[in-house]
Amino acid sequence: MKPILLFSLLLLSCHKQTPNDLLQKAFEAEKNLQYKQAIGYFNTAIALDSSYADSYYHRGICYAYLIKPNKAIEDYSKAIKLQPNFLAAYQERASIYYAIGKYDLGIKDINFALQLAPRNKTSLNIRLLLVQEIRGTH
């Protein structure tokens, strides 16, 4: 009985996936619009290594596509905490704030994004949408 247990443990350890392996699978699933599957891979990768900002950012994108704005905001916030100048995370979080009507929070994020990259067209477009909503001109 002991040799079988030892063999099983050896077999399991050979198939252990690294966070990088899981991230590659997650990115592939995300690219193929398999957001729930991607989230599962991101969850496992984050459990193994929670220091990679892109894991949170991309999981946030998946949550956004699944219309889970609060979870998306949470993940973008974690990505920003890990990487304070993460331009795309500010843009995505501002976009979610726009979508759920929290324009003041969106403006704060997009203004910071514009400090990071003043001529970034994506940030400028998001800011325009937010300002139009705040002014009631949209």
Backbone torsions as a table, in degrees:
resi	resn	phi	psi	omega
1	MET	NA	-37.8	-179.1
2	LYS	-62.9	-40.7	178.3
3	PRO	-61.0	-36.0	179.2
4	ILE	-66.1	-43.3	178.7
5	LEU	-62.7	-45.0	178.8
6	LEU	-61.5	-43.8	178.4
7	PHE	-62.3	-41.4	179.6
8	SER	-62.8	-43.9	178.6
9	LEU	-64.1	-41.3	178.1
10	LEU	-62.8	-43.7	179.6
11	LEU	-62.7	-43.4	178.8
12	LEU	-63.5	-41.6	-178.5
13	SER	-67.6	-28.3	178.2
14	CYS	-70.8	-27.7	-177.2
15	HIS	-98.3	9.7	177.6
16	LYS	-64.7	132.4	-179.3
17	GLN	-100.1	142.2	177.3
18	THR	-82.2	162.0	175.6
19	PRO	-55.2	-37.4	179.8
20	ASN	-64.4	-40.9	176.6
21	ASP	-60.0	-45.0	-178.9
22	LEU	-65.5	-39.2	178.7
23	LEU	-64.1	-40.3	178.2
24	GLN	-61.6	-41.5	177.3
25	LYS	-66.1	-39.2	179.4
26	ALA	-64.6	-45.1	179.5
27	PHE	-62.8	-39.2	178.9
28	GLU	-65.0	-44.4	178.4
29	ALA	-63.6	-41.2	178.1
30	GLU	-61.9	-45.2	179.6
31	LYS	-60.0	-34.2	-179.8
32	ASN	-89.5	13.5	176.9
33	LEU	64.1	24.2	177.3
34	GLN	-97.8	72.2	-168.8
35	TYR	-66.9	-39.8	179.5
36	LYS	-64.7	-42.1	178.0
37	GLN	-64.4	-42.9	178.8
38	ALA	-60.4	-43.1	179.4
39	ILE	-59.6	-40.3	177.4
40	GLY	-59.6	-45.3	177.6
41	TYR	-64.9	-43.4	178.3
42	PHE	-61.2	-41.7	179.2
43	ASN	-57.7	-45.9	-179.1
44	THR	-67.6	-42.2	178.5
45	ALA	-62.2	-42.1	179.7
46	ILE	-66.4	-37.4	177.9
47	ALA	-62.1	-33.0	179.3
48	LEU	-83.5	-32.4	-179.4
49	ASP	-153.2	102.3	-175.4
50	SER	-92.0	14.6	-175.3
51	SER	-100.0	3.1	-174.5
52	TYR	-99.7	107.3	-175.3
53	ALA	-59.5	-36.2	-178.8
54	ASP	-62.1	-29.6	177.8
55	SER	-61.2	-46.9	179.7
56	TYR	-68.0	-42.0	-179.5
57	TYR	-59.1	-50.1	-177.2
58	HIS	-71.3	-33.4	174.8
59	ARG	-65.9	-36.1	175.4
60	GLY	-60.8	-40.2	177.1
61	ILE	-61.1	-43.9	179.1
62	CYS	-61.4	-44.1	178.0
63	TYR	-62.6	-38.2	178.8
64	ALA	-61.9	-44.4	178.8
65	TYR	-65.7	-27.8	177.8
66	LEU	-88.1	8.8	179.3
67	ILE	56.2	54.0	174.1
68	LYS	-123.7	72.8	-171.7
69	PRO	-61.0	-37.7	-178.6
70	ASN	-65.8	-39.5	177.2
71	LYS	-67.9	-37.7	177.8
72	ALA	-62.8	-47.0	179.5
73	ILE	-59.6	-43.1	178.9
74	GLU	-57.5	-45.8	-178.5
75	ASP	-70.3	-40.5	176.9
76	TYR	-61.9	-38.3	178.9
77	SER	-64.1	-40.3	177.5
78	LYS	-65.6	-40.3	178.2
79	ALA	-61.6	-42.8	-179.9
80	ILE	-66.6	-38.3	178.2
81	LYS	-62.0	-39.9	179.4
82	LEU	-75.2	-31.6	-177.1
83	GLN	-138.3	86.0	-170.9
84	PRO	-57.9	-20.3	179.2
85	ASN	-106.8	32.0	-176.9
86	PHE	-79.5	88.5	-174.7
87	LEU	-52.4	-51.5	-176.1
88	ALA	-62.1	-34.2	178.8
89	ALA	-66.5	-40.3	175.4
90	TYR	-63.5	-41.9	179.7
91	GLN	-63.0	-46.1	-178.9
92	GLU	-65.9	-42.0	179.5
93	ARG	-65.2	-40.1	176.4
94	ALA	-61.8	-39.3	178.6
95	SER	-64.2	-40.0	177.6
96	ILE	-66.3	-44.1	177.2
97	TYR	-58.3	-40.4	176.4
98	TYR	-59.9	-47.0	-176.5
99	ALA	-63.5	-31.8	-178.3
100	ILE	-100.9	8.5	173.7
101	GLY	81.6	15.9	177.1
102	LYS	-97.9	67.8	-171.7
103	TYR	-64.2	-36.6	-179.6
104	ASP	-62.9	-40.3	177.4
105	LEU	-69.9	-36.7	177.2
106	GLY	-62.8	-42.2	178.8
107	ILE	-61.9	-42.3	179.1
108	LYS	-59.2	-46.5	-179.5
109	ASP	-64.6	-45.8	-174.5
110	ILE	-72.2	-31.2	174.8
111	ASN	-64.6	-38.8	176.5
112	PHE	-66.8	-40.7	177.3
113	ALA	-59.0	-39.1	179.5
114	LEU	-71.2	-25.6	172.2
115	GLN	-68.1	-36.5	179.5
116	LEU	-70.8	-38.8	-177.1
117	ALA	-145.2	86.0	-171.8
118	PRO	-58.0	-28.0	-176.5
119	ARG	-107.9	17.0	-178.2
120	ASN	-69.1	119.8	-174.4
121	LYS	-64.7	-38.1	179.2
122	THR	-61.9	-46.9	178.9
123	SER	-62.8	-42.0	179.5
124	LEU	-62.8	-40.2	178.9
125	ASN	-67.1	-41.9	178.3
126	ILE	-63.7	-42.2	179.6
127	ARG	-62.3	-42.0	178.7
128	LEU	-58.2	-46.5	178.9
129	LEU	-60.8	-44.0	-179.9
130	LEU	-64.1	-45.5	-180.0
131	VAL	-62.8	-41.4	178.3
132	GLN	-60.8	-40.3	178.9
133	GLU	-67.6	-42.5	-179.8
134	ILE	-63.0	-40.4	-179.9
135	ARG	-81.7	-11.7	-178.8
136	GLY	74.2	27.6	-177.8
137	THR	-106.8	9.6	-177.4
138	HIS	-92.8	NA	NA
